[in-house]
């Protein structure tokens, strides 16, 4: 849509200057300036023909020696005898009433007013947030408007999210053929809310809907509605819906809806009606008021649906809630193929293998992964992006930048080597742990001195009690290995203990996996605080029961610790062998670990598909000493 050009303030100032000031310099008659003493001399010599006397100047005509007449001008000096001398020589004398009202008007009124106006306009633009919008345009919506021909995104550009695309295809049909659904008495849905974690492609899906339907697309962030002036947000909501109605059929897209649609009254301790609440009220009114037959659909995206006002989520406003979840392994493969279309890949690059090695990655993470791999290949002067580049990019994204030059003492390296060997060995020995892919004692990231990377072979969304206990065992493997070898413990297991405690507490409080407490969940919904915070759910059980919960959590961890201690004691030699190999090579692949544990025999633990625990994602190990 062509933007309306505004008249620049500086151009107005220049035109005003030319009209009012420059005439004084360029259109004033040019006369020769003469001193008063020269004027008196010419008067005595009889060379003055006529004079015009004003309050400040004496102007006239003088006669040169050759008889040539020439105008002159002199500054008037208080001289009482001047008039008598002029009359004695019969010189024509004329008086002039000098008026400087135009000059005074320009210099003392017009120019100061123009300067004040320019300064006011400058600060008004700054307060309005820039972008060429003036003070009186606060109420105008600042939506980015994309005409139907400008949107080149379609569902073919959105990899994965098949279920979400199927839901949104109906919206496209509503916009293309509204009468098809209205002929049976159906009503076009007013709003579609896209919900999902950050980076899953919610904004891309909204643009794809507009691209498929070939309708104008009005895009605006929720934070752009709220200003410091009361009533501005509500005015922008009205203007946005008015613009969309003029261009109907069209799509209004509000990104980060939680910035605008937070539950009313939650932002102020005393309740009250904040500017944000007024803006939300206007949005609710507009969604109720516009005619669905005109084909205006409002779409919004958020990753925090729990803080939205219930009035936004009821039927008749956001009728459809579409989940845009993290992609599974098949969808990650599709996303990687989209992002690698313009990348020169080596023939040995296995996209399917990369998809299995990136559990929990969203679309934005995968795009960043491909870009990091391409940058690494270019840095090493390669002609193609190889599999090693992708492996290093995965390590960078998940565990941070490698720090080979960090100086560590021999003792610290031994602690880290045995710590990571304990994790890896337990992961290989317990039946329900994810396969170990790589072990490293090269420092990475901010504080990680080493890491053990486990990769699942399949996406799953449930975990059994045995799988949780095995995960607990892997987390405690590093601490137990230090204790067995050095008869001493370090601070390197701090993050492992935190995560192990979280898992054990969730087993007891949330999942009902305690034999002593039974099938009871003690977890309660969190209460919303004024602002953005939350309070834990109300505790509706006694202190005695709380003590029992703590005892049960400790018992689970203690039993797992005893199990891991017995397991590593029985494989002490293999633990030492793996640690020495780590100290020598710094990085050990999973195949080398399995050879140390099982020799040439195939491992007893079947390589069955392992789950991905979405509640407790794998994290890099924390640094020793943290």
Secondary structure, DSSP 8 states (H G I E B T S, - for coil): --------HHHHHHHHHHHHTHHHHHSS---EE--HHHHHHHHHTT-EEEEEE-SSEEEEEEE-TTS-EEEEEEE----TTHHHHHHHTT-EEEE-----HHHHHIIIIIHHHHHHHHHHHHHHHHHTTSTT--GGGTTS---EEE-TTT----GGG--S-HHHHHHHHHHHHHHH-HHHHHTTT----SEEEEE-STTSSHHHHHHHHHHHHT-EEEEEEGGGS--SSTTHHHHHHHHHHHHHHHT-SEEEEEESTHHHHB-TTTTSTT----HHHHHHHHHHHHHHHS-GGG-EEEEEEES-GGGB-HHHHSTTTEEEEEE-----HHHHHHHHHHHTTTS-B-TT--HHHHHHT-TT--HHHHHHHHHHHHHHHHHTT-SSB-HHHHHHHHHHHHH--B-TT----HHHHHHHHHHHHHHHHHHHHSTTS--EEEEE-S-BTTTB--EEEE--SS--S---HHHHHHHHHHHHHHHHHHHHHHS---GGGHHHHHHHHHHHHHHHHTS--BTTTBS-------EE-SSS-EE-----S-HHHHHHHHHHHHHHHHHHHHHHHHHHHTTHHHHHHHHHHHHHHSEEEHHHHHHHHHTTS--SS--------SSS-------TT-
